[in-house]
């Protein structure tokens, strides 16, 4: 075999190997962790819906690629949507919600909307709120209301302002059931509030639009300016009334406080006067005891003196006691007078 033939054979083998390598490399397709995929044939555009792929690298053949759908959260913003409240006033509201595609329902989503599902979800969510106006009129007439049908349209303006948390939960449930249906999810149990009245045996009509609304945030609710001004005036009047009530209460509290202060002061005076009287009584008793002891001692002393001086006559005892008594007086001045007899000549 000539060298030329060998070169041709080697070239052909190398080309075949190179082509095989290229085909093998081209047969692998990659999905990120945040993506779902359906296998689509490049040459014909037909989609194989027998399996839904998630993140990873797959050998699907050189003539196939993935038709990609997001597997993570889809964020939807509804800005300044107009609805009517139950008192027939037009209000604007904004809302934000996040949903995910159910992997096991991706084929149904694809068949219904292909890749144009995002606008469908947004418009359907808005319709879930707006269409409640029709239901609300019927429910108002029948005096019947369920959570899935009673959203913004069955609240009056005052309730829209005061019951925001309740309204958010109500609208969320309405949007969730419109987009996700009423079929029970895998996480549902008897205690999960998101699964209230869900359907355990589901048909196609129970699955909604094949997505699941995970989160919902009610944004700004804008009411008509004239109504807003009325509420501002009402709120201002309420604050003024509350202020006046507080002032009146303050006056009452001050009067009660002054009364209590007067009562405490009177009680203090009474205690002070009682203490003074008690002190005077103690002093009087002490003086009486002092006088009694002093007189007893004086009497005993006089007895001892009379006995020592051998004074037995009562008039002398009285004179002695009298002299002793007046001698003890501070302002008394004693003088002695003598009767004198002079004998002899005066010349």
Secondary structure, DSSP 8 states (H G I E B T S, - for coil): --HHHHHHHHHHHHHHHHHHHHHHHHTEEEE-TTEEEEEEETTT--EEEEEEE-SEEEE--TTEEEEEEE-S-EEEEEEEEEEE-TTS-EEEEEEEEEEEE-GGGHHHHHHHHTT-HHHHHHHHHHHHHHTHHHHHHHHHHHT---TTT-SGGGS-HHHHHH-HHHHHHHHHHHHHHHHH-SB--TT--TT-GGGTT-BSS--GGGSTTSEEEEEEEEEEEE--HHHHHHHHHHHHHHHHHHHHHHHHHHHHHHHHHHHHHHHHHHHHHHHHHHHHHHHHHHHHHHHHHHHHHHHHHHHHHHHHHHHHHT---HHHHHHHHHHHHHHT-TT------------S---
